[in-house]
Amino acid sequence: MSMQSAPEQAGNTVPMTMIQALRSALDVSMARDEKVVVFGEGVGCVGGVFRVTEGLQAKYGKPRCFDAPISEGGLVGAAVGMGAYGLRPVVEIQFADYFYPAADQIISEAARLRYRSNGDFTAPLTIRMPCGGGIYGGQTHSQSPEALFTHVCGLRTVMPSNPYDAKGLLIAAIECDDPVIFLEPKRLYNGPFDGHHDRPVVPWSKHPMGNVPEGYYRLPLESASVFRPGKDVTVVTYGTMVWVSACAAEETGIDAEVIDLRSLWPMDLPTVVESVKRTGRCVVVHEATRTSGFGAELTALVQEHCFHHLEAPIERVTGWDTPYPHAQEWDYFPGPARVGAALKRAMEA
């Protein structure tokens, strides 16, 4: 797939953070379709924990943007019922770490409703969750549980890496008739992050991907983007690790092609396969813990589809099999040094 799809009816382009781009997506969707409702813990009165929904209640009223009790299972259960009866609910769970009480509703109800009803009912709901580390959130505010969702048939799982993609993908998720888990890397909310925590933060206003159309546009949910073209090795990744991987390529001097999956499942396998067959090498990168992480599935898919084209073993760079530590955040976080070492191993094998 090409890096970006040409937006339709997009309007003027203005600098936006990822927070502002997500808010714009919700605003545009609510204006276009009165069946779109937004709710969650603190979503109405204060605009959510990261202020993504700020101002929506004042604009659209409490019936369409409202607060809910601290009950993630209740939130998702209500959203499943709303979706079955024709609404398009967008639920915010404050942190991905808090989705576990809602797991039964997500897995047993939302993901299965179309199958259980023989297509009579669907669950066209979107569940937004900030995820990942890099903000000193420790073990209870830093998790990346994407593999738990990709394992469930009937769910779509999406994770953008920049404001432009975030808006286009969120609009597409809201319009989709399937339940979509929309994971937002919170370290990217206010600017791109290459893993160098000791350097000044670069705001989105100084990056081209922070330029976002004000109006309506959508990106295909099952399309990856070639974030950085290259010919030496393919890096398959998503979220914050897109920026870390691109930084590692620049610092090592290895001409790595960085593929941003954007949609984890269903995924754009043809884009990955074409790249790996061309480069002959592959490095898989994600922030989540290693064992049974989504990288294991990616590694298996590359092995199955590209075996005779591989010139080196597939490398995998991930978080460690430990809870996200408070004191040693950057020892856990897969930074450019670890990704760069994997790139070198792939090239030297």
N, C-alpha and C positions, 0 to 999 in steps of 0.2 A: 504493500500500500504506500501511497505517497505520504509525505509527512503531515500534511494538513489537507482537508477537503474544503473546497471553496464554499463559504457560507452563503445562504440565500436569505434575503430580507434582513441582513445583519446590521445595517445602519452604520453610524460612525464608530471608529475604533478609538478607544481611550485606554490609558494605563490602568490596570487593576491588579490588586493582589489576588491570590487564590481565594481568600475569604470574600472579597468583593465580587469575583467572578461567579462563585457559587451562589451568592445572594442575588446576583443579576439573573442567573439561570432560574432560580425559584420565582423571582419577580416576573420574568417573562412568561414562565409557564403558568403562573396563577392568573396573569392578565389574559392569556390566550384561552384558558380552559377553567371554567368555574368549578369543575369537579376536582381540581387539584387542591388538596388541603395539607397544611404543614403543622405538625405538632411534636411535642417532646418536652423534656424537663427544662423549664426555663426558656423555652423557645419563643414564647410570646412576650412575656413581661420584660425580659432583659435581652432578648435576641440570641439566646443560646450561650453556651460556655465560651465559645470563640467569636460570638457576635455575628455569625453567618446570617441569622434570620432577623437581624436588627431592622426595625422599621416596617416589617411586613404586617404585623398585627395592626399598626396604626393605619396602614394603607388599605388592607383588605378586611379588617374587622376580626373579632374574636371567633366567629363561626368557622373561619378558614385558616387562622393561625392562632393556636392556643396552647396553653401549658397543660402538662399532664403530671400525675403523681410519679414518685420515684419507684416505678414498677415496669421494668423493661419487658417482662412477659405480658403485662397488661397493654403496654404500648403496641407491641407487634400484634397481639391478639385482636385488639380493636381495629388495627389497620387491615388485617386479613378480612374481617367482616365488612369494613368500609369498601374494600376493593371488590369483594364478591357482589356488593350491591351497587356498583357503578362508579364509585369515587376513585380518585387516584391519590392515595395518601403518601406523603413523604414524612418519614419518621426520623427524628434525630436521636441517636443514642450518644450520650455525652463523650464517651471514650469507647473504643472497640473492646477494651478490657471489661466493659460492663455488659456485653451482649449475652453472657452465659445464662442468666436467668430467662432470657427470651429464646434460648436454643430450641426448646420443644415447639414453640409457636412457629419459628422460622423453618425448622426441618420437617416437622410432622404436619403442619398446617399450610403455611405459605408455599413451600416447595412442592407439596403433594396435591394441592387443591385441584389443579387442572386434571391430573391423572385420576384422582379419586372420584371426581364428578363426571368423568368421561367427556371432558371439555365443556360441560355446562357452566362451570364457574372458573374464573381465573383470579389471580392475586396480583393485580397491577400496582404493586407498592414498591417504594424505594426506601431503603434503610441506609441513612447516612451515618458514618462512623469515622471520627478522627483516629488515626492509627500511627504506630511507629514511635521511635524514640528520638533522641537528640535534643530533648527539651528538659532533661533532668527530672523526668516524671517517675523514674523508678519502676518497680515491678508491676504496679497497679495502674500506670498511665502510659505505658510504652509498648504494649504488645502489638504484634502483627499476626492476627489469626486467619489470614486469607486462605490457608490450606484447609481449614475446617469448613469453609464455605465451598471451595471448589470441589470438595469431596462429595457434596450433596447434589444429587441429580435434581433438576428443577429450579436451581438458583443460577443467576448470572452474577459474576463477581468482577467489579471494575475498580481500577486504581489509577487516577491521573497523576501526571508529574509536573503540570504547569497550569497557569490560569486559563489559557486558551482552550486546552483540552478539557479542563475541569468543567467549564461552562457547557461546551458542546456535548460532552458525554453525560452530564447530569440532565440536560434537557432530553436527550435520547432515552435515558433511563426512566424518567418520569413518563414518557410517552409509550414505553414498552409495556406489553401486556404480561410479561413475566416478572416475578419478584427479583429485584436487583439489589445486591449488596454493594453499596458505594463507599469505598474506603478512601479516606482523605489523609495523605501523609502530612501530619501537622507541622513537621519541621519545614515543609515547603509553603506553609500558609502565607508567609510574608516575604519570601524570596527564595531563589535557588540555593541549594546547599551541596557543596562538593565534598563534604566530609572534613574539611579543615576548620575545626571548631575554634581554633585560636586566631582566625582571621576575621576581619570585619564582615558583617552581614551585607550582602549585595541585595538591595530591594528589587522587586519585580519591575518597578518603574524604570530601571536601568537595563532591562533585558527585553529583547524583542517578543518573547513569549508572554510578557506581561501586557501586551497590547491586545485588547479583547473587544470585539464588536459589541455595541450596546444592545442591539436587537436580537432577534431570533436566529439561531443556527443550531445545527446538530451534527454530531460526528457519529459514524457507524460504530455500534457497540462491539463488533467483532473484528476491529481493524487495529493492527499494530502500526507503529510508525518507525521509520529508520531515523533515529535521533541523531546519529553521527555515522555517515557513510565511511566505510573502510574496506580494506582488502586482505588484512593479515589474519584476523580472528574475529569471530562473532561473539558478542556479549548479549545474552538474553536476560532482560531484567525489567523492572518496573518501579514506579514510585520514586522515592528519594535516591535509590541506588542507580537510577538513570544518570543523575548528575555526578555521583561518585565515580561511576564507571567511565564516563566521558573524561573526567579529571584524571583518572588513572591512565587512560590512553595517552593523554597529552603529556603527562609527567614521565611516562616510560618511553615515549617516542614510538610506541607500537600503534600501527594503523588499524585500530579496532573498529569494527562496525557495531554500534550500540543500537540494539532494538528495544524500543519501549513497547511492551505488550499492550498497555492501556486496559485492554479487556483480558483478564486472566482466564476466565472461562465463560462462554466458549472463547477459545483463543484463535488467533490468526496464524495457524500452523504453516500455511504456504509461505508466508513472509520469512518465518524462521528457517524453514527447510531450504528455501532458495539461497539464503545468505550462508548457511553452514556448508552447503554443497559447493559454494563458490570459494569460501575461505579455507575450508578443510579443518577448521579448529573452532572450539566452542567453550565459552566460560559462562556459567550460570550464576547470577548474583541475586541474593535477597537478604533482607534484614532479619527475617524471622528465624527462629531456631532451626537447626540443621535437620535433625532426624524427622523424617516424614514431612518435611517442608515442601512447598510447591516446587522448589528446585529439583526435588527427586523426580517429580512427574515430568518436568521439562527435560531433565537428563535422559529419562527413559524414552521420551518422544524423539529426541534428537538421535539417540542410539538406534531406535527402530527405523527411522526414516532416512538417516544419513550415514549408516554404518560404513558403507563402502567408499564414502567420500572423506571420512575422518582420517587425518594424518597424525593425531595425537589424542590421548585420553581426554574426555570431557572434564573440565575443572569446575568445582563448585565452591563459591564463597558465600558464607552465611553468618548469621549470629551463632553464638555458642548454645549448647544444650543446657542452659541455665536460665533462671529468671533474669530479667533486665536489672542490672545492678544499680544501686544509687551512687556509690562512690567511684566505681570504675566504668562509667558510662562509655568512654571512648575505647576501652579495651574490648567491650562487647560489640560496639557499632562497627560494621564492616567498612572501614575507611579506604581511601585510595591506595594506601601502602599494601594492604592485604589483597585488594583487587589487582594492583599492579604486579604483585608477586605471582598471582595466578596467571596473568597474561604472559609473564616471562616463562613460566613453566610450560604453558601451552605452546609457546613458540620454540622452546628448546627441546621439547620431547622428540 
